[in-house]
Amino acid sequence: MNDPILLRDDDGGIATLTLNSPGSLNALSDAMLAALKAEFTRLAEDRDIRVVILKGAGKAFCAGHDLKEMQRGREAADKGRAYFADLFAACAEVMQMIPALPQPVIAEAHGIATAAGCQLVASCDMAVAAEGTRFGVNGVNIGLFCSTPMVALSRNVPRKVAFEMLTTGQFIDTARALEVGLINRAVPTQTLAAETRALAETVAAKLTAAVKIGKRAFYEQIEMTRSDAYDYAAEVMVENMLWRDTDEGISAFIEKRKPDWA
């Protein structure tokens, strides 16, 4: 009962964050959001960590917001208006911290990822899921349209797919999630951790500075017009080309040897 609500384990330049509230299916309670914000803040300044894995303890990745906690918010004199505003603002802040982190973040999903839990998967840079995992933005089933999860979801999957998920409240399975681009890989449950770790290690082995500048450029350009995106991306590549380690990397490739990156 006294275990931290969010666990962190660092190994080989990879930080694994585990949502550790299995009794609530790792719901994004006020405490969970606060813990994620604090850990993401620390990771943003951690130069030893090159990749982050985000997973859930127990039988589910994340079931979204804590509905019982939300209902208690209604007890305030304003019927919960201020509490709900603070909650959704806090959630939006945490979700936006993920693409803003210098390190790529990989969701390791299993069981279910619903509502804000599906939003969490969509907010990560990549996702690996165990076969049989179900994804949904199911709030409409209880009269609450998943408007904030919609933001991340609609930036990951085609519009018509997102709209169908949002208005029907139906789950999609891993095969469909892979098909529409919500996840990168669907793997057997027994190999989920190993497959996610292998992907993390592949990314961690690259030049850290290049991945960092590339991640920032990826999210910057995607919000621009095509012309502005090309102008911006060209500037980024010029900066990247002038690095000593990039010079060394290209020379090593030409000379068929491993780069000597400092």
PASEBA-1860 file (N, C-alpha, C; in nm, 3 decimals):
! residues 262
1> MNDPILLR> 0.082/-0.121/0.000/0.000/0.000/0.000/0.086/0.127/0.000 ~ 0.211/0.114/0.045/0.298/0.231/0.054/0.393/0.243/-0.065 ~ 0.376/0.157/-0.166/0.461/0.166/-0.284/0.435/0.297/-0.358 ~ 0.537/0.356/-0.418/0.517/0.478/-0.496/0.417/0.455/-0.609 ~ 0.341/0.557/-0.642/0.240/0.545/-0.748/0.304/0.540/-0.886 ~ 0.429/0.587/-0.895/0.504/0.582/-1.020/0.644/0.534/-0.989 ~ 0.686/0.427/-1.057/0.819/0.371/-1.035/0.912/0.412/-1.149 ~ 1.040/0.425/-1.117/1.140/0.454/-1.220/1.259/0.363/-1.203
9> DDDGGIAT> 1.302/0.303/-1.314/1.420/0.217/-1.314/1.508/0.258/-1.432 ~ 1.633/0.293/-1.403/1.729/0.333/-1.506/1.827/0.221/-1.533 ~ 1.848/0.189/-1.659/1.940/0.083/-1.695/1.993/0.106/-1.836 ~ 2.123/0.126/-1.847/2.186/0.140/-1.978/2.137/0.258/-2.059 ~ 2.112/0.370/-1.994/2.066/0.489/-2.065/1.917/0.488/-2.097 ~ 1.845/0.388/-2.046/1.700/0.377/-2.069/1.629/0.386/-1.935 ~ 1.536/0.477/-1.923/1.455/0.491/-1.802/1.319/0.427/-1.827 ~ 1.279/0.338/-1.737/1.146/0.276/-1.746/1.059/0.333/-1.636
17> LTLNSPGS> 0.950/0.397/-1.676/0.852/0.449/-1.582/0.733/0.353/-1.579 ~ 0.694/0.310/-1.460/0.583/0.217/-1.446/0.470/0.281/-1.367 ~ 0.355/0.297/-1.431/0.235/0.342/-1.360/0.202/0.233/-1.259 ~ 0.203/0.266/-1.131/0.198/0.162/-1.028/0.075/0.176/-0.939 ~ -0.041/0.173/-1.002/-0.167/0.173/-0.928/-0.259/0.067/-0.990 ~ -0.218/-0.060/-0.983/-0.293/-0.165/-1.052/-0.436/-0.180/-1.003 ~ -0.462/-0.144/-0.877/-0.598/-0.154/-0.824/-0.696/-0.063/-0.894 ~ -0.647/0.048/-0.949/-0.733/0.141/-1.023/-0.708/0.131/-1.173
25> LNALSDAM> -0.644/0.021/-1.215/-0.603/0.004/-1.356/-0.516/0.121/-1.402 ~ -0.432/0.168/-1.307/-0.336/0.276/-1.334/-0.404/0.403/-1.384 ~ -0.517/0.435/-1.323/-0.592/0.555/-1.361/-0.506/0.680/-1.343 ~ -0.533/0.778/-1.426/-0.460/0.905/-1.418/-0.526/0.995/-1.313 ~ -0.508/0.956/-1.189/-0.558/1.034/-1.076/-0.478/1.162/-1.062 ~ -0.521/1.248/-0.971/-0.446/1.371/-0.944/-0.302/1.335/-0.905 ~ -0.287/1.232/-0.819/-0.155/1.193/-0.772/-0.070/1.136/-0.885 ~ -0.132/1.058/-0.974/-0.056/1.000/-1.085/-0.009/1.108/-1.181
33> LAALKAEF> -0.095/1.203/-1.211/-0.056/1.312/-1.301/0.056/1.396/-1.239 ~ 0.046/1.420/-1.109/0.151/1.497/-1.042/0.284/1.422/-1.044 ~ 0.278/1.290/-1.026/0.400/1.209/-1.028/0.462/1.207/-1.167 ~ 0.379/1.195/-1.269/0.430/1.197/-1.407/0.493/1.332/-1.440 ~ 0.428/1.439/-1.399/0.483/1.572/-1.425/0.620/1.587/-1.359 ~ 0.631/1.543/-1.234/0.758/1.557/-1.163/0.868/1.474/-1.230 ~ 0.834/1.353/-1.272/0.935/1.266/-1.333/0.975/1.316/-1.472 ~ 0.879/1.364/-1.549/0.912/1.419/-1.681/0.999/1.544/-1.667
41> TRLAEDRD> 0.973/1.622/-1.563/1.056/1.740/-1.538/1.200/1.700/-1.510 ~ 1.218/1.594/-1.431/1.353/1.545/-1.402/1.419/1.487/-1.527 ~ 1.344/1.413/-1.604/1.400/1.351/-1.725/1.444/1.455/-1.827 ~ 1.374/1.566/-1.832/1.408/1.672/-1.928/1.550/1.725/-1.905 ~ 1.600/1.712/-1.782/1.733/1.763/-1.747/1.835/1.651/-1.731 ~ 1.794/1.527/-1.754/1.881/1.412/-1.731/1.956/1.376/-1.859 ~ 2.083/1.408/-1.865/2.162/1.384/-1.986/2.209/1.239/-1.998 ~ 2.191/1.160/-1.893/2.232/1.020/-1.898/2.126/0.930/-1.960
49> IRVVILKG> 2.003/0.978/-1.965/1.893/0.897/-2.017/1.869/0.932/-2.164 ~ 1.868/0.829/-2.249/1.856/0.849/-2.392/1.718/0.808/-2.446 ~ 1.650/0.718/-2.376/1.517/0.672/-2.417/1.435/0.646/-2.292 ~ 1.303/0.667/-2.301/1.212/0.641/-2.189/1.108/0.539/-2.233 ~ 1.084/0.440/-2.148/0.975/0.344/-2.169/0.868/0.372/-2.064 ~ 0.743/0.376/-2.106/0.630/0.402/-2.016/0.537/0.282/-2.019 ~ 0.515/0.220/-1.904/0.430/0.101/-1.899/0.343/0.104/-1.774 ~ 0.255/0.004/-1.762/0.165/-0.004/-1.648/0.181/-0.134/-1.572
57> AGKAFCAG> 0.163/-0.129/-1.440/0.168/-0.248/-1.357/0.031/-0.317/-1.358 ~ 0.033/-0.447/-1.332/-0.094/-0.520/-1.322/-0.148/-0.561/-1.457 ~ -0.281/-0.566/-1.467/-0.344/-0.623/-1.585/-0.380/-0.521/-1.693 ~ -0.345/-0.394/-1.673/-0.380/-0.292/-1.773/-0.271/-0.188/-1.783 ~ -0.263/-0.124/-1.899/-0.172/-0.010/-1.916/-0.227/0.110/-1.842 ~ -0.347/0.156/-1.881/-0.407/0.272/-1.815/-0.553/0.284/-1.856 ~ -0.640/0.299/-1.757/-0.784/0.307/-1.783/-0.836/0.450/-1.790 ~ -0.747/0.547/-1.802/-0.793/0.685/-1.815/-0.806/0.754/-1.681
65> HDLKEMQR> -0.886/0.857/-1.677/-0.904/0.933/-1.554/-0.973/0.850/-1.446 ~ -0.951/0.889/-1.321/-1.013/0.823/-1.207/-1.155/0.879/-1.190 ~ -1.255/0.804/-1.237/-1.393/0.854/-1.237/-1.446/0.878/-1.095 ~ -1.407/0.795/-1.001/-1.453/0.814/-0.863/-1.398/0.945/-0.807 ~ -1.273/0.972/-0.834/-1.213/1.097/-0.789/-1.281/1.216/-0.856 ~ -1.313/1.201/-0.984/-1.381/1.308/-1.057/-1.519/1.335/-0.998 ~ -1.590/1.230/-0.963/-1.723/1.249/-0.906/-1.718/1.319/-0.771 ~ -1.614/1.292/-0.693/-1.598/1.361/-0.564/-1.576/1.510/-0.585
73> GREAADKG> -1.520/1.548/-0.701/-1.499/1.689/-0.731/-1.628/1.766/-0.742 ~ -1.739/1.696/-0.770/-1.869/1.762/-0.782/-1.922/1.816/-0.649 ~ -1.861/1.773/-0.539/-1.910/1.813/-0.407/-1.881/1.958/-0.375 ~ -1.798/2.022/-0.453/-1.765/2.164/-0.430/-1.886/2.252/-0.461 ~ -1.882/2.375/-0.410/-1.994/2.468/-0.428/-2.021/2.499/-0.575 ~ -1.915/2.493/-0.657/-1.931/2.524/-0.800/-1.962/2.399/-0.882 ~ -2.001/2.291/-0.814/-2.035/2.163/-0.880/-1.913/2.097/-0.946 ~ -1.794/2.144/-0.913/-1.674/2.083/-0.966/-1.610/2.157/-1.081
81> RAYFADLF> -1.665/2.270/-1.122/-1.612/2.342/-1.238/-1.462/2.371/-1.225 ~ -1.421/2.428/-1.112/-1.280/2.464/-1.094/-1.193/2.339/-1.089 ~ -1.243/2.235/-1.021/-1.165/2.111/-1.012/-1.148/2.049/-1.150 ~ -1.255/2.040/-1.227/-1.246/1.980/-1.360/-1.152/2.061/-1.451 ~ -1.158/2.192/-1.440/-1.071/2.277/-1.522/-0.925/2.250/-1.487 ~ -0.896/2.240/-1.357/-0.758/2.213/-1.313/-0.713/2.073/-1.356 ~ -0.804/1.976/-1.346/-0.770/1.839/-1.383/-0.733/1.827/-1.530 ~ -0.818/1.881/-1.617/-0.791/1.867/-1.760/-0.672/1.951/-1.804
89> AACAEVMQ> -0.649/2.063/-1.735/-0.530/2.143/-1.765/-0.403/2.068/-1.725 ~ -0.409/2.002/-1.607/-0.294/1.924/-1.560/-0.266/1.807/-1.654 ~ -0.371/1.741/-1.698/-0.355/1.628/-1.789/-0.296/1.675/-1.922 ~ -0.348/1.786/-1.975/-0.296/1.838/-2.102/-0.149/1.875/-2.089 ~ -0.111/1.931/-1.974/0.029/1.967/-1.952/0.118/1.844/-1.955 ~ 0.076/1.737/-1.886/0.155/1.615/-1.883/0.167/1.553/-2.021 ~ 0.055/1.548/-2.094/0.058/1.489/-2.228/0.152/1.566/-2.321 ~ 0.156/1.698/-2.307/0.242/1.780/-2.394/0.388/1.774/-2.352
97> MIPALPQP> 0.414/1.732/-2.228/0.553/1.717/-2.184/0.621/1.601/-2.256 ~ 0.544/1.503/-2.301/0.604/1.384/-2.363/0.672/1.418/-2.495 ~ 0.603/1.480/-2.591/0.674/1.517/-2.714/0.779/1.626/-2.692 ~ 0.767/1.701/-2.582/0.866/1.806/-2.554/0.993/1.750/-2.490 ~ 0.989/1.629/-2.438/1.110/1.569/-2.379/1.217/1.551/-2.486 ~ 1.343/1.565/-2.449/1.449/1.542/-2.548/1.462/1.395/-2.585 ~ 1.421/1.306/-2.495/1.433/1.163/-2.522/1.307/1.109/-2.589 ~ 1.322/1.016/-2.685/1.205/0.946/-2.737/1.136/0.867/-2.625
105> VIAEAHGI> 1.005/0.864/-2.627/0.927/0.793/-2.526/0.847/0.683/-2.595 ~ 0.862/0.560/-2.545/0.794/0.444/-2.603/0.691/0.392/-2.504 ~ 0.565/0.385/-2.544/0.461/0.324/-2.462/0.470/0.173/-2.476 ~ 0.465/0.104/-2.365/0.461/-0.043/-2.363/0.322/-0.081/-2.310 ~ 0.229/-0.106/-2.401/0.088/-0.120/-2.364/0.044/-0.265/-2.355 ~ -0.045/-0.291/-2.261/-0.106/-0.424/-2.249/-0.243/-0.408/-2.185 ~ -0.325/-0.509/-2.199/-0.457/-0.506/-2.135/-0.550/-0.407/-2.203 ~ -0.566/-0.292/-2.143/-0.648/-0.187/-2.202/-0.577/-0.052/-2.193
113> ATAAGCQL> -0.608/0.034/-2.288/-0.565/0.174/-2.286/-0.688/0.253/-2.328 ~ -0.760/0.305/-2.231/-0.888/0.369/-2.259/-0.888/0.516/-2.223 ~ -0.968/0.593/-2.297/-0.987/0.736/-2.272/-0.851/0.805/-2.259 ~ -0.822/0.865/-2.143/-0.693/0.933/-2.127/-0.578/0.834/-2.130 ~ -0.604/0.705/-2.109/-0.500/0.604/-2.125/-0.464/0.584/-2.271 ~ -0.565/0.589/-2.358/-0.540/0.585/-2.502/-0.470/0.713/-2.545 ~ -0.508/0.824/-2.486/-0.442/0.952/-2.510/-0.294/0.944/-2.474 ~ -0.263/0.873/-2.366/-0.125/0.859/-2.323/-0.044/0.780/-2.426
121> VASCDMAV> -0.101/0.673/-2.480/-0.034/0.598/-2.585/-0.012/0.687/-2.708 ~ -0.116/0.761/-2.747/-0.107/0.847/-2.864/-0.007/0.961/-2.844 ~ 0.014/1.002/-2.721/0.107/1.112/-2.693/0.253/1.067/-2.697 ~ 0.277/0.937/-2.678/0.414/0.887/-2.682/0.466/0.887/-2.826 ~ 0.596/0.890/-2.839/0.657/0.897/-2.972/0.643/0.766/-3.049 ~ 0.645/0.656/-2.976/0.625/0.524/-3.035/0.549/0.437/-2.936 ~ 0.495/0.326/-2.985/0.422/0.236/-2.896/0.435/0.092/-2.943 ~ 0.459/0.005/-2.847/0.459/-0.139/-2.869/0.349/-0.196/-2.781
129> AAEGTRFG> 0.267/-0.284/-2.835/0.154/-0.337/-2.759/0.150/-0.489/-2.764 ~ 0.109/-0.547/-2.653/0.088/-0.691/-2.649/-0.037/-0.725/-2.730 ~ -0.030/-0.834/-2.804/-0.147/-0.879/-2.878/-0.264/-0.898/-2.782 ~ -0.381/-0.851/-2.821/-0.498/-0.859/-2.735/-0.526/-0.732/-2.659 ~ -0.433/-0.636/-2.661/-0.457/-0.506/-2.599/-0.572/-0.437/-2.670 ~ -0.657/-0.369/-2.595/-0.770/-0.296/-2.654/-0.752/-0.147/-2.628 ~ -0.782/-0.069/-2.732/-0.768/0.076/-2.726/-0.903/0.140/-2.752 ~ -0.937/0.241/-2.671/-1.065/0.307/-2.694/-1.069/0.444/-2.631
137> VNGVNIGL> -1.154/0.528/-2.686/-1.188/0.658/-2.627/-1.338/0.649/-2.598 ~ -1.369/0.589/-2.485/-1.502/0.536/-2.458/-1.592/0.629/-2.377 ~ -1.547/0.752/-2.353/-1.624/0.841/-2.268/-1.766/0.863/-2.315 ~ -1.787/0.861/-2.447/-1.921/0.884/-2.500/-2.021/0.782/-2.445 ~ -1.974/0.665/-2.405/-2.062/0.562/-2.351/-2.123/0.601/-2.217 ~ -2.058/0.695/-2.147/-2.112/0.741/-2.018/-2.150/0.889/-2.025 ~ -2.163/0.939/-2.146/-2.209/1.077/-2.163/-2.100/1.182/-2.158 ~ -1.974/1.141/-2.167/-1.862/1.236/-2.162/-1.776/1.217/-2.286
145> FCSTPMVA> -1.790/1.305/-2.383/-1.712/1.294/-2.506/-1.564/1.313/-2.474 ~ -1.479/1.227/-2.527/-1.335/1.232/-2.497/-1.268/1.343/-2.577 ~ -1.297/1.465/-2.541/-1.248/1.579/-2.619/-1.098/1.599/-2.606 ~ -1.044/1.586/-2.485/-0.899/1.604/-2.472/-0.821/1.483/-2.527 ~ -0.863/1.359/-2.503/-0.796/1.248/-2.571/-0.802/1.260/-2.724 ~ -0.906/1.325/-2.774/-0.922/1.346/-2.917/-0.804/1.419/-2.978 ~ -0.743/1.511/-2.903/-0.635/1.593/-2.957/-0.517/1.505/-2.999 ~ -0.474/1.417/-2.909/-0.362/1.329/-2.943/-0.403/1.221/-3.042
153> LSRNVPRK> -0.522/1.165/-3.022/-0.567/1.056/-3.110/-0.577/1.103/-3.255 ~ -0.636/1.221/-3.276/-0.658/1.269/-3.413/-0.529/1.312/-3.481 ~ -0.421/1.321/-3.406/-0.290/1.350/-3.463/-0.208/1.223/-3.486 ~ -0.269/1.108/-3.454/-0.203/0.979/-3.474/-0.268/0.893/-3.580 ~ -0.400/0.898/-3.588/-0.473/0.809/-3.680/-0.554/0.892/-3.778 ~ -0.598/0.833/-3.889/-0.680/0.908/-3.985/-0.806/0.966/-3.920 ~ -0.852/1.080/-3.971/-0.964/1.151/-3.910/-1.089/1.066/-3.895 ~ -1.123/0.993/-3.999/-1.246/0.914/-3.994/-1.236/0.801/-3.891
161> VAFEMLTT> -1.117/0.746/-3.876/-1.096/0.643/-3.774/-1.113/0.704/-3.635 ~ -1.049/0.819/-3.612/-1.061/0.886/-3.482/-1.205/0.922/-3.452 ~ -1.275/0.974/-3.551/-1.413/1.017/-3.527/-1.502/0.898/-3.496 ~ -1.481/0.787/-3.566/-1.559/0.667/-3.537/-1.533/0.618/-3.395 ~ -1.407/0.614/-3.355/-1.375/0.571/-3.219/-1.439/0.662/-3.115 ~ -1.435/0.792/-3.141/-1.487/0.890/-3.045/-1.638/0.887/-3.033 ~ -1.707/0.861/-3.143/-1.854/0.869/-3.142/-1.922/0.735/-3.114 ~ -1.851/0.625/-3.139/-1.911/0.494/-3.109/-1.870/0.443/-2.972
169> GQFIDTAR> -1.755/0.488/-2.923/-1.706/0.438/-2.795/-1.658/0.294/-2.802 ~ -1.638/0.243/-2.922/-1.597/0.104/-2.938/-1.445/0.090/-2.932 ~ -1.402/-0.025/-2.884/-1.260/-0.055/-2.880/-1.208/-0.096/-3.017 ~ -1.078/-0.074/-3.038/-1.009/-0.137/-3.151/-0.903/-0.230/-3.093 ~ -0.872/-0.337/-3.165/-0.773/-0.432/-3.118/-0.635/-0.394/-3.170 ~ -0.536/-0.475/-3.135/-0.399/-0.441/-3.173/-0.378/-0.446/-3.324 ~ -0.449/-0.538/-3.391/-0.434/-0.545/-3.537/-0.481/-0.416/-3.602 ~ -0.595/-0.365/-3.557/-0.648/-0.241/-3.612/-0.561/-0.122/-3.568
177> ALEVGLIN> -0.516/-0.122/-3.444/-0.431/-0.013/-3.395/-0.303/-0.005/-3.474 ~ -0.249/-0.120/-3.511/-0.128/-0.123/-3.594/-0.157/-0.073/-3.735 ~ -0.270/-0.115/-3.788/-0.309/-0.077/-3.924/-0.327/0.073/-3.938 ~ -0.386/0.138/-3.838/-0.415/0.282/-3.849/-0.304/0.369/-3.793 ~ -0.201/0.308/-3.736/-0.085/0.386/-3.694/-0.083/0.432/-3.549 ~ -0.173/0.378/-3.466/-0.172/0.416/-3.325/-0.054/0.351/-3.253 ~ -0.013/0.233/-3.298/0.102/0.165/-3.240/0.200/0.128/-3.351 ~ 0.325/0.101/-3.311/0.427/0.062/-3.408/0.435/-0.089/-3.427
185> RAVPTQTL> 0.413/-0.162/-3.318/0.428/-0.306/-3.321/0.327/-0.374/-3.230 ~ 0.276/-0.489/-3.274/0.192/-0.576/-3.191/0.269/-0.706/-3.174 ~ 0.295/-0.744/-3.049/0.382/-0.858/-3.022/0.317/-0.951/-2.922 ~ 0.360/-1.076/-2.915/0.306/-1.167/-2.813/0.329/-1.113/-2.673 ~ 0.235/-1.138/-2.584/0.244/-1.087/-2.447/0.376/-1.126/-2.381 ~ 0.417/-1.249/-2.404/0.537/-1.298/-2.336/0.665/-1.231/-2.384 ~ 0.661/-1.165/-2.498/0.782/-1.097/-2.548/0.767/-0.945/-2.546 ~ 0.659/-0.895/-2.486/0.634/-0.750/-2.488/0.751/-0.671/-2.431
193> AAETRALA> 0.794/-0.705/-2.311/0.902/-0.630/-2.247/1.031/-0.637/-2.329 ~ 1.062/-0.757/-2.380/1.185/-0.774/-2.456/1.181/-0.697/-2.588 ~ 1.065/-0.699/-2.655/1.052/-0.628/-2.783/1.061/-0.476/-2.762 ~ 0.998/-0.429/-2.656/1.004/-0.285/-2.627/1.146/-0.243/-2.592 ~ 1.211/-0.325/-2.512/1.350/-0.296/-2.473/1.441/-0.296/-2.594 ~ 1.420/-0.390/-2.686/1.504/-0.396/-2.806/1.488/-0.270/-2.890 ~ 1.366/-0.222/-2.903/1.342/-0.098/-2.977/1.411/0.019/-2.907 ~ 1.398/0.025/-2.774/1.461/0.132/-2.697/1.613/0.128/-2.712
201> ETVAAKLT> 1.670/0.008/-2.710/1.815/-0.004/-2.722/1.864/0.037/-2.861 ~ 1.783/0.007/-2.962/1.820/0.048/-3.099/1.829/0.200/-3.108 ~ 1.730/0.268/-3.051/1.729/0.414/-3.054/1.839/0.471/-2.965 ~ 1.858/0.410/-2.848/1.959/0.458/-2.753/2.101/0.449/-2.809 ~ 2.121/0.359/-2.905/2.255/0.341/-2.962/2.291/0.450/-3.063 ~ 2.194/0.530/-3.104/2.222/0.637/-3.201/2.286/0.757/-3.132 ~ 2.339/0.848/-3.211/2.399/0.970/-3.156/2.290/1.048/-3.082 ~ 2.306/1.062/-2.952/2.202/1.122/-2.868/2.163/1.261/-2.915
209> AAVKIGKR> 2.261/1.343/-2.947/2.234/1.480/-2.989/2.152/1.484/-3.117 ~ 2.179/1.390/-3.209/2.105/1.386/-3.335/1.960/1.347/-3.312 ~ 1.937/1.249/-3.224/1.800/1.208/-3.193/1.725/1.323/-3.125 ~ 1.795/1.392/-3.036/1.733/1.505/-2.965/1.690/1.615/-3.060 ~ 1.781/1.658/-3.148/1.747/1.765/-3.241/1.641/1.717/-3.341 ~ 1.648/1.588/-3.376/1.550/1.534/-3.469/1.411/1.525/-3.411 ~ 1.401/1.487/-3.284/1.270/1.480/-3.220/1.207/1.618/-3.213 ~ 1.286/1.716/-3.173/1.232/1.852/-3.165/1.187/1.900/-3.302
217> AFYEQIEM> 1.266/1.873/-3.404/1.231/1.916/-3.539/1.107/1.845/-3.590 ~ 1.093/1.717/-3.555/0.977/1.639/-3.598/0.848/1.706/-3.554 ~ 0.841/1.743/-3.427/0.717/1.802/-3.376/0.699/1.947/-3.417 ~ 0.809/2.018/-3.438/0.799/2.156/-3.484/0.743/2.161/-3.627 ~ 0.802/2.082/-3.716/0.764/2.090/-3.858/0.624/2.037/-3.885 ~ 0.578/1.944/-3.803/0.450/1.879/-3.833/0.332/1.975/-3.818 ~ 0.356/2.086/-3.746/0.250/2.186/-3.727/0.260/2.298/-3.831 ~ 0.362/2.294/-3.919/0.384/2.402/-4.015/0.323/2.369/-4.151
225> TRSDAYDY> 0.316/2.471/-4.236/0.283/2.445/-4.375/0.399/2.368/-4.437 ~ 0.376/2.303/-4.551/0.481/2.223/-4.614/0.604/2.308/-4.648 ~ 0.580/2.427/-4.702/0.692/2.514/-4.740/0.773/2.557/-4.619 ~ 0.704/2.601/-4.513/0.773/2.643/-4.392/0.846/2.526/-4.328 ~ 0.787/2.408/-4.336/0.849/2.289/-4.278/0.980/2.257/-4.347 ~ 0.983/2.269/-4.479/1.107/2.242/-4.552/1.214/2.345/-4.517 ~ 1.175/2.472/-4.507/1.272/2.576/-4.471/1.330/2.549/-4.332 ~ 1.241/2.519/-4.240/1.286/2.492/-4.102/1.374/2.369/-4.095
233> AAEVMVEN> 1.330/2.261/-4.160/1.406/2.135/-4.156/1.544/2.150/-4.220 ~ 1.552/2.231/-4.325/1.682/2.255/-4.389/1.778/2.325/-4.293 ~ 1.726/2.420/-4.216/1.810/2.489/-4.117/1.861/2.391/-4.012 ~ 1.772/2.302/-3.969/1.810/2.203/-3.869/1.921/2.112/-3.924 ~ 1.907/2.072/-4.050/2.007/1.983/-4.109/2.142/2.052/-4.127 ~ 2.140/2.180/-4.161/2.265/2.255/-4.170/2.336/2.254/-4.035 ~ 2.261/2.286/-3.928/2.318/2.285/-3.794/2.374/2.147/-3.760 ~ 2.296/2.044/-3.790/2.336/1.906/-3.762/2.464/1.870/-3.839
241> MLWRDTDE> 2.472/1.909/-3.966/2.588/1.875/-4.048/2.718/1.937/-3.996 ~ 2.707/2.048/-3.926/2.826/2.118/-3.878/2.883/2.059/-3.749 ~ 2.812/1.960/-3.691/2.862/1.898/-3.568/2.985/1.812/-3.597 ~ 3.075/1.808/-3.502/3.193/1.722/-3.513/3.151/1.575/-3.523 ~ 3.054/1.532/-3.442/3.015/1.392/-3.440/2.944/1.350/-3.569 ~ 2.877/1.443/-3.635/2.814/1.410/-3.762/2.920/1.394/-3.870 ~ 3.020/1.481/-3.869/3.135/1.467/-3.960/3.199/1.331/-3.941 ~ 3.219/1.293/-3.814/3.281/1.164/-3.783/3.191/1.048/-3.827
249> GISAFIEK> 3.060/1.061/-3.808/2.968/0.955/-3.845/2.968/0.930/-3.995 ~ 2.967/1.036/-4.074/2.968/1.022/-4.220/3.101/0.965/-4.268 ~ 3.210/1.014/-4.209/3.343/0.963/-4.246/3.354/0.815/-4.215 ~ 3.303/0.775/-4.099/3.309/0.635/-4.059/3.228/0.547/-4.155 ~ 3.112/0.598/-4.199/3.030/0.522/-4.293/3.104/0.503/-4.425 ~ 3.164/0.609/-4.475/3.238/0.603/-4.602/3.356/0.508/-4.590 ~ 3.421/0.512/-4.470/3.542/0.430/-4.449/3.509/0.292/-4.396 ~ 3.377/0.261/-4.383/3.332/0.128/-4.340/3.390/0.089/-4.203
257> RKPDWA> 3.374/0.180/-4.106/3.416/0.154/-3.970/3.313/0.212/-3.873 ~ 3.325/0.178/-3.747/3.234/0.234/-3.646/3.275/0.377/-3.614 ~ 3.177/0.467/-3.595/3.214/0.605/-3.562/3.271/0.617/-3.422 ~ 3.362/0.709/-3.406/3.423/0.737/-3.277/3.353/0.860/-3.219 ~ 3.236/0.838/-3.162/3.158/0.948/-3.105/3.201/0.973/-2.963 ~ 3.232/1.095/-2.932/3.279/1.130/-2.798/3.166/1.116/-2.698
END
